[in-house]
Amino acid sequence: MKIMNVGYNILVYHVNSFDKVDAVIKSFNSGKNKLYVSEEDGYWAGSGMYFWDNRGNVAYWKKDRERKNIETSVLSATLSLDEENVLDLTDEDMVNSYNRMWPYIAKKFNVEKDCSPGKKLNYICKFIPKIKVVKLIGYYPTKVENKFFSTREELPHMTTTAKTIFCVKNGDRLSNVNLVESD
């Protein structure tokens, strides 16, 4: 059975310094669509611009930055997603597929097989350039579970300790990039 590739759009948010947020907004307003790229190759999704999918996560990140005396701004954007352009690390089958593929990619780029996930993802995206967004779930074990949920930890359950994050590799996936006014 062939499944049609259907795309969809979601509202996403990025938290950063005023200068970095302003530079991204100006770039999109001028049609250059240049992202602020975090050169990450550690334990997240590699190089790209990171986005949250809801305001609660934005508030969490903003508060974290402000605790470190970093003034922040927030931008919102519409993120276009479809199966051809997204490496969906929330899908265990996809993760298993890329895990099987990794030794071949590592060999092609002469990279050690046992490296960080971010480094692996940087090379996977280099190997498969049509990947423009990496979708992942970040686990925050120090976050206290919301009392709204009656949980039994030994069973699957709802949680607020896992956060959906998008690492955007290419600016052509974003539109409607705007500054979010402070509440």
N, C-alpha and C positions, 0 to 999 in steps of 0.2 A: 504494500500500500504506500503510495507516494503522498507525502504531506506537503501542502503548499507552504511556501515561506511567507508568512504574514508578519509584517512589522507593526510596531506600536510606539507611541510616544508617552513619556512620563516626565513629570516635573521633578527636577533635582536641584540640589543646593551645594555650594562650595563655600567654605569658610577659610579666610586668609587675611593677611594684612590689607589695609586700605589700598596701598600702592599696587599690590599684585592684583587685587580684584579690579581696581580701576583700569589697570593696563589691559586686562582680559576684555573688559566691557568695551573699551575704546577700540581694541583690535577687531572685535566682532562688529561694532558699529561701522568701522571702515571697510569691512568685507575681507579682512585678512584671516579672521578666525584662528588666531594664534592662542594656544592654551598656555596656562602657567603649568609647566611640567615639573613634577617632583621626580628627580632622578633616583628613584628607589630601586634597589635590587636586593632587599633584605627579605622580610617575612610577610610582605603584602603582595600586591599585584604588579609590581614592577613600575617602570617609568610611566608617567601619565598624570592627568589631573583628576583628583579624587572628588567624588560627589556622594552626598547622602540623599536618601529618597524621602525624608520627612523632616519637618521642623523640629521635632523633639530631639533628633540626632544632631541637628544643627546647634540647638541650645546646649547640648552636652559638650560638643566640640568647642563652641564659643566660650563656655565657662572654663573648660580645660585650658584654653589659650590665655584667658584673662587671669587665671590663677598664676600663670607664668609671666604676667605683666606684658602680654602681647595684645595690642589693640587689634581688633578684628572687624572685618566687614563681611557681608554675605552676598553672594550673587545667586540668582536663580536662573535656570535655563530649561528648555525643553530638550530632552534626550531621546533621539530616535534609535530604536532597537529592532533588530531582526536577527534571525538565526544565522545568516551568513556572516554578519559582522560582529557577533557577540561570542566571546568565550565564556560560557556560563558555568562557573565553578560552584554554583548551587546545585548542579545536576551531577550526581555521583557517577553516572554512566559516562558523562563527558570527561570528568576528572580521571576516571580509569582509562579512558581512551588516550588521553594526553600523557598519562603516566607510562603507558605501553610505548608511546611514540617517542618519549623523551630520550632514551639512549641513542636513537638514530639522529635526533636533532643535535644532541650534545657532541656526537662524533663529527657531524657535518661542520660544526662551528669550533671544534677542538676545545670544548668546555668540559670541565669535570662533571661527571654524572651526579655526584653528591654535592649539590650546591643549594643555595637558598631558593625558596619558591619564587621570589621576585626576580632573581637572575634567570631561572628557568622560563618564567613567563616573558621576560624581555626577549629571550632567544626564540621562544615559540612564536611570538608576534613578529619577529624578524623573518622567521621561516615561513610563516603564513601571514603575509601582509594585509590580507582582507580582514583580519581581526582588528577592530577599531575600538572595542569596548570589552573590558573584563568585568564580569559581574561576580561578586563574592559575598560571603557572609563573614563578618568579623565577630568573634566571640569575645565578650568582655566579662571575664569571670569575677572581677571585683564589683561589678554593677549589682546592686541588691535587686532581687526579683520583686516586681510590683505585686503588692498584696491583692490586686484585682484577680490574679490567677490563683486558684487553689491547685497547687502542684503536688504531684507525687513524682519525685525525681527519678525513680526507677523506671517510670513509664514515659513514653513520648508525651510532651505537653507544650502548651504555649509558653512563650518566654519573651522578655524584653532584654535579655542578656546577649542576644544575637542581633547584629545590625547588618542590613543590606548596604553594600558599598559598590559604587561603580567607578572603575578606573578607565577614564576616557583617553584613548591613545591618539585620536584624530579629531580635530575641531569640526570636521564636516558632519559629525553626529549631533552637534548642538545648534539650537536656534533660540530666539527670544531670550538672549542673554541680558539680564538686567540686575541692577543693584536692588537688594531687598532693604527697604527702609526699616530702621530700628523700631522695635515695639515700645 
